[in-house]
């Protein structure tokens, strides 16, 4: 790939880089789908699976088929309405219209700049973190915030372990994973996967690198996977 400044790249170079990025995304997606299939195969009735950032329920649908109990957290009202259409009557799926983070109360949820024009695809970008790319802070709405470390600790106390946690929460995973590790709450989770968002939050990249180093040293990749997608 060329090291030339973006403005100096030819149209052919830009097309090539776009194709490479698309292929990399496709490979990550395929790996994530394979990993999820493996997770689904290990889940059993009575297990607890948690979908943080459930959006419209693509992962939820896979988890619900396993017989496990599934709890979904989704803060965006648009996505939550679609999620409710699919799972409100499901006997093993619990839906929570809230963001997850460190602490509880109310938090500002900011949406993508193109949300009004295309909410179906833009809702996946909604975030409680300031400074995200292509986010219009003026479109923010207040949503409930669940203290996820406290909630997870209560589930572990009641069940002994949590089978699976998936996080796709647009940057909020950084502080949350730091807190879960510091409080010893990752050890009783059989498997956790997270999509991290270093690309969207440039100022947080040193903390992301430190988190990756810490978790890689403390847990096997099959237990804590930060390369979900």
N, C-alpha and C positions, 0 to 999 in steps of 0.2 A: 504494500500500500504506500502511496506517495506521502512524503513528509512535507510537501509544499503547503504553504498557507492556503486556506479554503478559497480565498478570493482568486488565487493563482492557478487553481486546478482546472483542467480541461473538462469539457462535458463528458468525455469518455471516462476520465478518472472518477468523476462524481458518480456516474452510472455504475461503475465497477464497485465503488465503495458501498453504494446503496444495495447492490446485489449481495455483497459479502455480509453486510449487516442483516439483510433479510434471511440469508441462509443460516447465520448464527442464531437468529431468533427462532427459526424453524427447528434447529437442532436442540436448542434449549427446551422448546415446547415439547418435542418428542421425548426428551429425557424425563421431563416433569410428568408427562402422561404415563410413561413406563413406571416411574417411581410410585405414582399414585395407584397404579394397578397393583403393585406389590403391597402397598399399604392396605388397600381394600381386601387383599387376599388374607392378610393377617388379622383383620378386625373380626370380632365375634359378638354375638348378642350379649349385652351387658357392658361392653366396652364403652368408653366415652371418647368421642371424636369432636374436636372443636374447630370451627371454620371462622377465623377472624378476617373480616373483609370478604364476606361471602358474595357480595354483589348480587347477581341474579341467580346464583345457585348452581353453577356448573360443577364445582367440586362437591357441593352439598349433595347433589343427585347421586354421585358415585358413592359417597359415604353412607347415604340413607339406604342404599341397596344391600349393605353388608349386614344389617340387623343391629348395628351399634346404635347407641343413643348419640344424637348429633345436636350440638348447640352452635347456632350461627349468630355472629355479631355483624351487623351491617348498619352504618350510620346514615347513609344517604337515603332520604325519603323516597326518591324515585326508584332506586335499586331495591329498596326494602319492599315497595309495593309489588314489584315483579317477583321477588322472593316469596312474598306472602301468597301470591296467586298460585305458586307451584307447591308450597309446602305447609300452608297454614293448617291443613287438616291431616297432616302426616302424623301418625301416632308416636313416632320416635324422634321427631325433629322439633327443636325449640328455637324460636326466632326472637332475637333481641335487637331492637332498633336503637343501637347505640354504638359509639366508638369505643375502642379499648385503648388504655394507656396506663400511665403510672399516676394514680390519683383518681378521684371521682368527683363528679359535679356536672358542669356544663362546659362545652368546648366549642370553638368556632370551626365549622367544617367549610373548607374553601373548595370551590369547584373549578373545573377547567374553563378556560376562556370561551371555548366553543360549546359549552354545556347547553345553552338555550337552543342552539341550532341542531344539536345531535346528542340528546341525553343518553341514548341507548349505548353509545360507545364512550362518551365522555364521563359517564358516572364512575368508571373504573379508576379515574384519576383523582377523585375527591380526596382531600387530605386535611388533617388537622395541624400540619406543619407549615410554618411560614417559609416563603422563599422558594417554593417549588417552581420548576419551569412550566410555562404555559398555563399557569394558574391565575385566575382573576380573583384577588382577595375581596373585591367589592361584591362578589356573588356569594359571600359567606353566609351561612345560616348556623344558628345555635342548635347543637344536638347534645343528648346526654352522653356522659363519659363514664365508663365502668372501670374501676380499679382492677385491672386484669391480674396482677400478682395476687391480690387479696382473694379474688374470685377463684383463681386456679388453686391457691392454697386450700381453700375450703373444699374444692372438689377432690383434691388429693387426700385430705383428711377423711373425707367420707368414703372414698373408693380405694385408697391405697396407692393408686396410680391413675394417670390419664393416658389413654392409649395413643392419641394422635392430636397434634395441634398444627394447623396450617395458618400462616400469616401472610396476607397480602394487603398491607395497610398503609402504603404510600408514604414511607418514611418514618412513621411512628414506631416501626419495629425496632429502630436503633435503641432508643431509651428503654423500650420495653424488654428487649433481650438482655440489655445490660442489667436491668433490675432483676429479671428472673434468674440470671446467673449469680448475681450478688446474694440473692436470698435463698439460693440452693433449690430452686423450684424446677430446674431443668432435669435433674437426676430422676425424679419420679415420673417424668414424661417419657413414654416408650419411644416416641419419634416426634420430632418437630421439624417442619419445613418452613422456610420463609423466603419470600422474594425481597431482596434488599434493593435500595434505591439510591445508591451512590451517584449515579449519573444525574439524578434530578436535584441533588442537594450537594453542590460542590464543596461548600464550607464544612460539611460533615464528613468528608472523605477520610481524614485522619482517624476519626473515631470509628468509622466503619472498618478501617484496616486493623485497628487495635482490637475491635470486637472479633473479627475473623480470626486473628491470631490467638486470642484468648480461648475462644470456643473450639478451635481446631486442636489446641493443646489439651483441652479438658474433656472432649467428647469425641467418639468415633463419628465419621461422616454419615453412617446409617442412622445415627440417633439425632444429630442436629445438622441439618442440611440448609445452608444459606444460599444455595444455588438452585432454588426451586424452579425459577423461570428466568 
